[in-house]
Amino acid sequence: MSDDMTSSVSDEFERRARAVIDTVLAPWGGTQLCIDAYEAGIRTASDLHMNVARTVALEPVRSAAATIAGVTRDVGATQVSIARWFLDA
């Protein structure tokens, strides 16, 4: 297969994949609303862990909660960034 044909097939697949995703997520407000809701959920979970870290006096629990909050925030941000890039939302 030539590069032009491969590119054309790839573009067509991407266009159809995006159309399917838009159709599937339409009942929930589309891709943008779904990604925003996911981002809000990640923020809430991260904030909850940070509140636990601030409240608990036992040091191993405090450190673990703060670490989990940071990891949750970072992984969530990466996933949201990839979703926005993939879906052009």
Protein Blocks (a to p, Z undefined) as FASTA:
>chain_A
ZZklmmmmmmmmmmmmmmmmmmmmmmnopjklmmmmmmmmmmmmmmmmmmmmmmpmblkl
mmmmmmmmmmmmmmmmmmmmmmmmmnoZZ
